[in-house]
Amino acid sequence: MSRTLIILGLAIAVVGFLWPWISRLGLGRLPGDIFVQRGGLTLYAPITTGILVSFVLSLILWLGFIWIAFDPEKQSWHDKIAGTVVVRTKGVSLV
């Protein structure tokens, strides 16, 4: 599991780093993206693309916390990666 998360994180980082070059490949633009070209000035603001990428990344990051509800050991992804566990004690108040 931790190896998969590390590979996924590295893939997202690489795509994010290479995004300025990937966006120039001519893969097309989404509706809502702004492209202005006047003389020597070119402005490209991928609003729709940014919103979609933000949504996907938020979903991926929140899945780690939602995972706790379905994991029998009540561990999130960061707990699994670090090898930590939740220790519950009875009768001890932290407040």
Backbone as XML, in Angstrom:
<?xml version="1.0"?>
<chain id="A" units="angstrom">
  <residue number="1" name="MET">
    <atom name="N" x="0.819" y="-1.192" z="0.000"/>
    <atom name="CA" x="0.000" y="0.000" z="0.000"/>
    <atom name="C" x="0.863" y="1.255" z="0.000"/>
  </residue>
  <residue number="2" name="SER">
    <atom name="N" x="1.891" y="1.290" z="0.855"/>
    <atom name="CA" x="2.717" y="2.496" z="0.942"/>
    <atom name="C" x="3.490" y="2.723" z="-0.354"/>
  </residue>
  <residue number="3" name="ARG">
    <atom name="N" x="3.921" y="1.657" z="-0.994"/>
    <atom name="CA" x="4.636" y="1.802" z="-2.264"/>
    <atom name="C" x="3.730" y="2.425" z="-3.325"/>
  </residue>
  <residue number="4" name="THR">
    <atom name="N" x="2.466" y="2.003" z="-3.350"/>
    <atom name="CA" x="1.507" y="2.560" z="-4.306"/>
    <atom name="C" x="1.298" y="4.048" z="-4.060"/>
  </residue>
  <residue number="5" name="LEU">
    <atom name="N" x="1.157" y="4.438" z="-2.793"/>
    <atom name="CA" x="0.960" y="5.846" z="-2.465"/>
    <atom name="C" x="2.180" y="6.689" z="-2.826"/>
  </residue>
  <residue number="6" name="ILE">
    <atom name="N" x="3.358" y="6.155" z="-2.609"/>
    <atom name="CA" x="4.578" y="6.881" z="-2.960"/>
    <atom name="C" x="4.658" y="7.063" z="-4.468"/>
  </residue>
  <residue number="7" name="ILE">
    <atom name="N" x="4.366" y="6.025" z="-5.224"/>
    <atom name="CA" x="4.402" y="6.115" z="-6.689"/>
    <atom name="C" x="3.347" y="7.101" z="-7.178"/>
  </residue>
  <residue number="8" name="LEU">
    <atom name="N" x="2.146" y="7.061" z="-6.596"/>
    <atom name="CA" x="1.092" y="8.001" z="-6.973"/>
    <atom name="C" x="1.511" y="9.439" z="-6.672"/>
  </residue>
  <residue number="9" name="GLY">
    <atom name="N" x="2.094" y="9.671" z="-5.512"/>
    <atom name="CA" x="2.562" y="11.006" z="-5.148"/>
    <atom name="C" x="3.644" y="11.507" z="-6.081"/>
  </residue>
  <residue number="10" name="LEU">
    <atom name="N" x="4.586" y="10.637" z="-6.424"/>
    <atom name="CA" x="5.646" y="11.022" z="-7.363"/>
    <atom name="C" x="5.087" y="11.315" z="-8.749"/>
  </residue>
  <residue number="11" name="ALA">
    <atom name="N" x="4.115" y="10.518" z="-9.196"/>
    <atom name="CA" x="3.506" y="10.750" z="-10.509"/>
    <atom name="C" x="2.788" y="12.098" z="-10.547"/>
  </residue>
  <residue number="12" name="ILE">
    <atom name="N" x="2.061" y="12.421" z="-9.481"/>
    <atom name="CA" x="1.375" y="13.717" z="-9.415"/>
    <atom name="C" x="2.385" y="14.851" z="-9.410"/>
  </residue>
  <residue number="13" name="ALA">
    <atom name="N" x="3.476" y="14.694" z="-8.667"/>
    <atom name="CA" x="4.504" y="15.737" z="-8.619"/>
    <atom name="C" x="5.161" y="15.930" z="-9.987"/>
  </residue>
  <residue number="14" name="VAL">
    <atom name="N" x="5.448" y="14.842" z="-10.684"/>
    <atom name="CA" x="6.072" y="14.942" z="-12.007"/>
    <atom name="C" x="5.141" y="15.621" z="-12.998"/>
  </residue>
  <residue number="15" name="VAL">
    <atom name="N" x="3.863" y="15.236" z="-12.997"/>
    <atom name="CA" x="2.899" y="15.870" z="-13.903"/>
    <atom name="C" x="2.763" y="17.353" z="-13.573"/>
  </residue>
  <residue number="16" name="GLY">
    <atom name="N" x="2.729" y="17.689" z="-12.283"/>
    <atom name="CA" x="2.660" y="19.091" z="-11.890"/>
    <atom name="C" x="3.883" y="19.877" z="-12.319"/>
  </residue>
  <residue number="17" name="PHE">
    <atom name="N" x="5.049" y="19.268" z="-12.209"/>
    <atom name="CA" x="6.287" y="19.929" z="-12.622"/>
    <atom name="C" x="6.346" y="20.113" z="-14.136"/>
  </residue>
  <residue number="18" name="LEU">
    <atom name="N" x="5.875" y="19.120" z="-14.872"/>
    <atom name="CA" x="5.939" y="19.169" z="-16.330"/>
    <atom name="C" x="4.723" y="19.843" z="-16.962"/>
  </residue>
  <residue number="19" name="TRP">
    <atom name="N" x="3.762" y="20.298" z="-16.159"/>
    <atom name="CA" x="2.524" y="20.848" z="-16.700"/>
    <atom name="C" x="2.740" y="22.003" z="-17.683"/>
  </residue>
  <residue number="20" name="PRO">
    <atom name="N" x="3.671" y="22.941" z="-17.434"/>
    <atom name="CA" x="3.863" y="24.008" z="-18.426"/>
    <atom name="C" x="4.223" y="23.479" z="-19.819"/>
  </residue>
  <residue number="21" name="TRP">
    <atom name="N" x="4.943" y="22.393" z="-19.882"/>
    <atom name="CA" x="5.320" y="21.818" z="-21.182"/>
    <atom name="C" x="4.221" y="20.908" z="-21.729"/>
  </residue>
  <residue number="22" name="ILE">
    <atom name="N" x="3.532" y="20.189" z="-20.841"/>
    <atom name="CA" x="2.442" y="19.313" z="-21.283"/>
    <atom name="C" x="1.317" y="20.137" z="-21.901"/>
  </residue>
  <residue number="23" name="SER">
    <atom name="N" x="1.054" y="21.322" z="-21.320"/>
    <atom name="CA" x="-0.040" y="22.146" z="-21.826"/>
    <atom name="C" x="0.243" y="22.696" z="-23.222"/>
  </residue>
  <residue number="24" name="ARG">
    <atom name="N" x="1.489" y="22.680" z="-23.656"/>
    <atom name="CA" x="1.846" y="23.180" z="-24.987"/>
    <atom name="C" x="1.792" y="22.102" z="-26.068"/>
  </residue>
  <residue number="25" name="LEU">
    <atom name="N" x="1.432" y="20.907" z="-25.726"/>
    <atom name="CA" x="1.422" y="19.806" z="-26.694"/>
    <atom name="C" x="0.270" y="19.894" z="-27.682"/>
  </residue>
  <residue number="26" name="GLY">
    <atom name="N" x="-0.634" y="20.798" z="-27.473"/>
    <atom name="CA" x="-1.755" y="20.931" z="-28.395"/>
    <atom name="C" x="-2.806" y="19.875" z="-28.205"/>
  </residue>
  <residue number="27" name="LEU">
    <atom name="N" x="-3.014" y="19.479" z="-26.957"/>
    <atom name="CA" x="-4.025" y="18.462" z="-26.676"/>
    <atom name="C" x="-5.430" y="19.053" z="-26.671"/>
  </residue>
  <residue number="28" name="GLY">
    <atom name="N" x="-5.511" y="20.348" z="-26.873"/>
    <atom name="CA" x="-6.809" y="21.008" z="-26.885"/>
    <atom name="C" x="-7.069" y="21.716" z="-25.584"/>
  </residue>
  <residue number="29" name="ARG">
    <atom name="N" x="-8.082" y="22.526" z="-25.589"/>
    <atom name="CA" x="-8.462" y="23.275" z="-24.399"/>
    <atom name="C" x="-9.872" y="22.890" z="-24.010"/>
  </residue>
  <residue number="30" name="LEU">
    <atom name="N" x="-10.156" y="23.052" z="-22.735"/>
    <atom name="CA" x="-11.487" y="22.759" z="-22.234"/>
    <atom name="C" x="-12.343" y="24.015" z="-22.303"/>
  </residue>
  <residue number="31" name="PRO">
    <atom name="N" x="-13.661" y="23.872" z="-22.377"/>
    <atom name="CA" x="-14.528" y="25.052" z="-22.352"/>
    <atom name="C" x="-14.308" y="25.833" z="-21.052"/>
  </residue>
  <residue number="32" name="GLY">
    <atom name="N" x="-14.168" y="27.125" z="-21.161"/>
    <atom name="CA" x="-13.940" y="27.961" z="-19.991"/>
    <atom name="C" x="-12.498" y="28.380" z="-19.835"/>
  </residue>
  <residue number="33" name="ASP">
    <atom name="N" x="-11.576" y="27.718" z="-20.503"/>
    <atom name="CA" x="-10.182" y="28.131" z="-20.461"/>
    <atom name="C" x="-10.018" y="29.417" z="-21.258"/>
  </residue>
  <residue number="34" name="ILE">
    <atom name="N" x="-9.215" y="30.323" z="-20.754"/>
    <atom name="CA" x="-9.032" y="31.625" z="-21.387"/>
    <atom name="C" x="-7.706" y="31.638" z="-22.133"/>
  </residue>
  <residue number="35" name="PHE">
    <atom name="N" x="-7.757" y="32.026" z="-23.390"/>
    <atom name="CA" x="-6.559" y="32.115" z="-24.222"/>
    <atom name="C" x="-6.587" y="33.465" z="-24.932"/>
  </residue>
  <residue number="36" name="VAL">
    <atom name="N" x="-5.613" y="34.320" z="-24.626"/>
    <atom name="CA" x="-5.527" y="35.650" z="-25.226"/>
    <atom name="C" x="-4.179" y="35.757" z="-25.924"/>
  </residue>
  <residue number="37" name="GLN">
    <atom name="N" x="-4.237" y="36.177" z="-27.203"/>
    <atom name="CA" x="-3.004" y="36.334" z="-27.961"/>
    <atom name="C" x="-3.070" y="37.678" z="-28.684"/>
  </residue>
  <residue number="38" name="ARG">
    <atom name="N" x="-2.226" y="38.611" z="-28.254"/>
    <atom name="CA" x="-2.176" y="39.949" z="-28.851"/>
    <atom name="C" x="-0.726" y="40.321" z="-29.070"/>
  </residue>
  <residue number="39" name="GLY">
    <atom name="N" x="-0.366" y="40.497" z="-30.292"/>
    <atom name="CA" x="1.008" y="40.885" z="-30.607"/>
    <atom name="C" x="2.010" y="39.885" z="-30.039"/>
  </residue>
  <residue number="40" name="GLY">
    <atom name="N" x="2.877" y="40.367" z="-29.173"/>
    <atom name="CA" x="3.888" y="39.495" z="-28.566"/>
    <atom name="C" x="3.449" y="38.900" z="-27.242"/>
  </residue>
  <residue number="41" name="LEU">
    <atom name="N" x="2.230" y="39.192" z="-26.815"/>
    <atom name="CA" x="1.733" y="38.718" z="-25.529"/>
    <atom name="C" x="0.799" y="37.529" z="-25.735"/>
  </residue>
  <residue number="42" name="THR">
    <atom name="N" x="1.092" y="36.450" z="-25.061"/>
    <atom name="CA" x="0.217" y="35.287" z="-25.072"/>
    <atom name="C" x="-0.125" y="34.939" z="-23.634"/>
  </residue>
  <residue number="43" name="LEU">
    <atom name="N" x="-1.410" y="34.853" z="-23.347"/>
    <atom name="CA" x="-1.874" y="34.527" z="-22.007"/>
    <atom name="C" x="-2.804" y="33.324" z="-22.097"/>
  </residue>
  <residue number="44" name="TYR">
    <atom name="N" x="-2.494" y="32.311" z="-21.327"/>
    <atom name="CA" x="-3.342" y="31.125" z="-21.269"/>
    <atom name="C" x="-3.685" y="30.866" z="-19.812"/>
  </residue>
  <residue number="45" name="ALA">
    <atom name="N" x="-4.948" y="30.936" z="-19.463"/>
    <atom name="CA" x="-5.398" y="30.702" z="-18.096"/>
    <atom name="C" x="-6.347" y="29.504" z="-18.096"/>
  </residue>
  <residue number="46" name="PRO">
    <atom name="N" x="-5.831" y="28.333" z="-17.753"/>
    <atom name="CA" x="-6.658" y="27.117" z="-17.793"/>
    <atom name="C" x="-7.569" y="27.015" z="-16.569"/>
  </residue>
  <residue number="47" name="ILE">
    <atom name="N" x="-8.615" y="27.820" z="-16.550"/>
    <atom name="CA" x="-9.511" y="27.866" z="-15.393"/>
    <atom name="C" x="-10.216" y="26.528" z="-15.193"/>
  </residue>
  <residue number="48" name="THR">
    <atom name="N" x="-10.820" y="26.009" z="-16.233"/>
    <atom name="CA" x="-11.547" y="24.741" z="-16.116"/>
    <atom name="C" x="-10.588" y="23.603" z="-15.756"/>
  </residue>
  <residue number="49" name="THR">
    <atom name="N" x="-9.435" y="23.602" z="-16.394"/>
    <atom name="CA" x="-8.444" y="22.568" z="-16.096"/>
    <atom name="C" x="-7.999" y="22.663" z="-14.643"/>
  </residue>
  <residue number="50" name="GLY">
    <atom name="N" x="-7.773" y="23.882" z="-14.168"/>
    <atom name="CA" x="-7.367" y="24.067" z="-12.777"/>
    <atom name="C" x="-8.416" y="23.582" z="-11.796"/>
  </residue>
  <residue number="51" name="ILE">
    <atom name="N" x="-9.670" y="23.864" z="-12.092"/>
    <atom name="CA" x="-10.749" y="23.419" z="-11.216"/>
    <atom name="C" x="-10.838" y="21.894" z="-11.210"/>
  </residue>
  <residue number="52" name="LEU">
    <atom name="N" x="-10.724" y="21.272" z="-12.375"/>
    <atom name="CA" x="-10.790" y="19.809" z="-12.446"/>
    <atom name="C" x="-9.622" y="19.159" z="-11.714"/>
  </residue>
  <residue number="53" name="VAL">
    <atom name="N" x="-8.415" y="19.678" z="-11.915"/>
    <atom name="CA" x="-7.238" y="19.125" z="-11.237"/>
    <atom name="C" x="-7.370" y="19.320" z="-9.733"/>
  </residue>
  <residue number="54" name="SER">
    <atom name="N" x="-7.844" y="20.486" z="-9.310"/>
    <atom name="CA" x="-8.046" y="20.748" z="-7.885"/>
    <atom name="C" x="-9.052" y="19.770" z="-7.289"/>
  </residue>
  <residue number="55" name="PHE">
    <atom name="N" x="-10.134" y="19.502" z="-8.007"/>
    <atom name="CA" x="-11.142" y="18.568" z="-7.524"/>
    <atom name="C" x="-10.569" y="17.155" z="-7.382"/>
  </residue>
  <residue number="56" name="VAL">
    <atom name="N" x="-9.840" y="16.702" z="-8.388"/>
    <atom name="CA" x="-9.274" y="15.346" z="-8.358"/>
    <atom name="C" x="-8.254" y="15.212" z="-7.226"/>
  </residue>
  <residue number="57" name="LEU">
    <atom name="N" x="-7.375" y="16.207" z="-7.071"/>
    <atom name="CA" x="-6.374" y="16.138" z="-6.006"/>
    <atom name="C" x="-7.030" y="16.194" z="-4.628"/>
  </residue>
  <residue number="58" name="SER">
    <atom name="N" x="-8.061" y="17.019" z="-4.466"/>
    <atom name="CA" x="-8.770" y="17.091" z="-3.190"/>
    <atom name="C" x="-9.426" y="15.743" z="-2.872"/>
  </residue>
  <residue number="59" name="LEU">
    <atom name="N" x="-10.013" y="15.130" z="-3.883"/>
    <atom name="CA" x="-10.637" y="13.826" z="-3.684"/>
    <atom name="C" x="-9.600" y="12.793" z="-3.242"/>
  </residue>
  <residue number="60" name="ILE">
    <atom name="N" x="-8.447" y="12.791" z="-3.902"/>
    <atom name="CA" x="-7.392" y="11.833" z="-3.551"/>
    <atom name="C" x="-6.915" y="12.069" z="-2.125"/>
  </residue>
  <residue number="61" name="LEU">
    <atom name="N" x="-6.684" y="13.330" z="-1.747"/>
    <atom name="CA" x="-6.174" y="13.621" z="-0.416"/>
    <atom name="C" x="-7.209" y="13.330" z="0.670"/>
  </residue>
  <residue number="62" name="TRP">
    <atom name="N" x="-8.484" y="13.618" z="0.423"/>
    <atom name="CA" x="-9.512" y="13.350" z="1.416"/>
    <atom name="C" x="-9.811" y="11.864" z="1.548"/>
  </residue>
  <residue number="63" name="LEU">
    <atom name="N" x="-9.522" y="11.082" z="0.520"/>
    <atom name="CA" x="-9.749" y="9.642" z="0.617"/>
    <atom name="C" x="-8.914" y="9.021" z="1.727"/>
  </residue>
  <residue number="64" name="GLY">
    <atom name="N" x="-7.742" y="9.595" z="1.979"/>
    <atom name="CA" x="-6.895" y="9.097" z="3.060"/>
    <atom name="C" x="-7.568" y="9.200" z="4.414"/>
  </residue>
  <residue number="65" name="PHE">
    <atom name="N" x="-8.351" y="10.253" z="4.623"/>
    <atom name="CA" x="-9.044" y="10.416" z="5.896"/>
    <atom name="C" x="-10.361" y="9.651" z="5.931"/>
  </residue>
  <residue number="66" name="ILE">
    <atom name="N" x="-11.017" y="9.523" z="4.795"/>
    <atom name="CA" x="-12.233" y="8.725" z="4.730"/>
    <atom name="C" x="-11.911" y="7.244" z="4.934"/>
  </residue>
  <residue number="67" name="TRP">
    <atom name="N" x="-10.703" y="6.858" z="4.563"/>
    <atom name="CA" x="-10.226" y="5.477" z="4.694"/>
    <atom name="C" x="-10.361" y="4.993" z="6.140"/>
  </residue>
  <residue number="68" name="ILE">
    <atom name="N" x="-10.196" y="5.892" z="7.103"/>
    <atom name="CA" x="-10.243" y="5.526" z="8.522"/>
    <atom name="C" x="-11.562" y="4.854" z="8.877"/>
  </residue>
  <residue number="69" name="ALA">
    <atom name="N" x="-12.656" y="5.311" z="8.309"/>
    <atom name="CA" x="-13.976" y="4.757" z="8.639"/>
    <atom name="C" x="-14.120" y="3.304" z="8.205"/>
  </residue>
  <residue number="70" name="PHE">
    <atom name="N" x="-13.393" y="2.887" z="7.182"/>
    <atom name="CA" x="-13.550" y="1.547" z="6.635"/>
    <atom name="C" x="-12.407" y="0.601" z="6.992"/>
  </residue>
  <residue number="71" name="ASP">
    <atom name="N" x="-11.357" y="1.125" z="7.603"/>
    <atom name="CA" x="-10.201" y="0.300" z="7.960"/>
    <atom name="C" x="-10.445" y="-0.372" z="9.312"/>
  </residue>
  <residue number="72" name="PRO">
    <atom name="N" x="-10.252" y="-1.678" z="9.405"/>
    <atom name="CA" x="-10.510" y="-2.358" z="10.677"/>
    <atom name="C" x="-9.591" y="-1.888" z="11.805"/>
  </residue>
  <residue number="73" name="GLU">
    <atom name="N" x="-8.392" y="-1.426" z="11.478"/>
    <atom name="CA" x="-7.451" y="-0.949" z="12.497"/>
    <atom name="C" x="-7.550" y="0.552" z="12.720"/>
  </residue>
  <residue number="74" name="LYS">
    <atom name="N" x="-8.487" y="1.221" z="12.019"/>
    <atom name="CA" x="-8.702" y="2.667" z="12.116"/>
    <atom name="C" x="-7.427" y="3.454" z="11.823"/>
  </residue>
  <residue number="75" name="GLN">
    <atom name="N" x="-6.705" y="3.008" z="10.795"/>
    <atom name="CA" x="-5.487" y="3.695" z="10.370"/>
    <atom name="C" x="-5.744" y="4.458" z="9.081"/>
  </residue>
  <residue number="76" name="SER">
    <atom name="N" x="-5.214" y="5.667" z="9.013"/>
    <atom name="CA" x="-5.249" y="6.427" z="7.768"/>
    <atom name="C" x="-4.026" y="6.047" z="6.950"/>
  </residue>
  <residue number="77" name="TRP">
    <atom name="N" x="-3.915" y="6.600" z="5.740"/>
    <atom name="CA" x="-2.778" y="6.257" z="4.890"/>
    <atom name="C" x="-1.469" y="6.697" z="5.528"/>
  </residue>
  <residue number="78" name="HIS">
    <atom name="N" x="-1.460" y="7.868" z="6.170"/>
    <atom name="CA" x="-0.211" y="8.310" z="6.783"/>
    <atom name="C" x="0.168" y="7.413" z="7.961"/>
  </residue>
  <residue number="79" name="ASP">
    <atom name="N" x="-0.826" y="6.828" z="8.661"/>
    <atom name="CA" x="-0.522" y="5.872" z="9.720"/>
    <atom name="C" x="0.072" y="4.591" z="9.139"/>
  </residue>
  <residue number="80" name="LYS">
    <atom name="N" x="-0.472" y="4.129" z="8.035"/>
    <atom name="CA" x="0.030" y="2.912" z="7.401"/>
    <atom name="C" x="1.460" y="3.117" z="6.884"/>
  </residue>
  <residue number="81" name="ILE">
    <atom name="N" x="1.723" y="4.283" z="6.309"/>
    <atom name="CA" x="3.067" y="4.562" z="5.791"/>
    <atom name="C" x="4.076" y="4.633" z="6.931"/>
  </residue>
  <residue number="82" name="ALA">
    <atom name="N" x="3.701" y="5.307" z="8.031"/>
    <atom name="CA" x="4.613" y="5.474" z="9.155"/>
    <atom name="C" x="4.650" y="4.253" z="10.066"/>
  </residue>
  <residue number="83" name="GLY">
    <atom name="N" x="3.666" y="3.359" z="9.916"/>
    <atom name="CA" x="3.623" y="2.168" z="10.754"/>
    <atom name="C" x="3.104" y="2.455" z="12.158"/>
  </residue>
  <residue number="84" name="THR">
    <atom name="N" x="2.298" y="3.512" z="12.316"/>
    <atom name="CA" x="1.758" y="3.855" z="13.627"/>
    <atom name="C" x="0.366" y="3.270" z="13.792"/>
  </residue>
  <residue number="85" name="VAL">
    <atom name="N" x="-0.061" y="3.109" z="15.053"/>
    <atom name="CA" x="-1.378" y="2.570" z="15.350"/>
    <atom name="C" x="-2.076" y="3.454" z="16.371"/>
  </residue>
  <residue number="86" name="VAL">
    <atom name="N" x="-3.393" y="3.353" z="16.422"/>
    <atom name="CA" x="-4.181" y="4.069" z="17.411"/>
    <atom name="C" x="-4.296" y="3.182" z="18.639"/>
  </residue>
  <residue number="87" name="VAL">
    <atom name="N" x="-3.913" y="3.720" z="19.797"/>
    <atom name="CA" x="-3.993" y="2.964" z="21.055"/>
    <atom name="C" x="-5.121" y="3.573" z="21.870"/>
  </residue>
  <residue number="88" name="ARG">
    <atom name="N" x="-6.124" y="2.781" z="22.159"/>
    <atom name="CA" x="-7.257" y="3.249" z="22.947"/>
    <atom name="C" x="-7.141" y="2.672" z="24.357"/>
  </residue>
  <residue number="89" name="THR">
    <atom name="N" x="-7.376" y="3.524" z="25.335"/>
    <atom name="CA" x="-7.369" y="3.078" z="26.724"/>
    <atom name="C" x="-8.717" y="3.401" z="27.337"/>
  </residue>
  <residue number="90" name="LYS">
    <atom name="N" x="-9.128" y="2.592" z="28.296"/>
    <atom name="CA" x="-10.420" y="2.808" z="28.949"/>
    <atom name="C" x="-10.184" y="3.498" z="30.287"/>
  </residue>
  <residue number="91" name="GLY">
    <atom name="N" x="-11.051" y="4.472" z="30.567"/>
    <atom name="CA" x="-10.992" y="5.139" z="31.859"/>
    <atom name="C" x="-9.949" y="6.236" z="31.960"/>
  </residue>
  <residue number="92" name="VAL">
    <atom name="N" x="-9.267" y="6.565" z="30.908"/>
    <atom name="CA" x="-8.245" y="7.613" z="30.949"/>
    <atom name="C" x="-8.782" y="8.815" z="30.190"/>
  </residue>
  <residue number="93" name="SER">
    <atom name="N" x="-8.818" y="9.961" z="30.860"/>
    <atom name="CA" x="-9.281" y="11.180" z="30.226"/>
    <atom name="C" x="-8.095" y="12.076" z="29.920"/>
  </residue>
  <residue number="94" name="LEU">
    <atom name="N" x="-8.046" y="12.589" z="28.717"/>
    <atom name="CA" x="-6.953" y="13.480" z="28.343"/>
    <atom name="C" x="-7.262" y="14.937" z="28.634"/>
  </residue>
  <residue number="95" name="VAL">
    <atom name="N" x="-8.487" y="15.213" z="29.079"/>
    <atom name="CA" x="-8.886" y="16.606" z="29.350"/>
    <atom name="C" x="-8.819" y="16.893" z="30.804"/>
  </residue>
</chain>
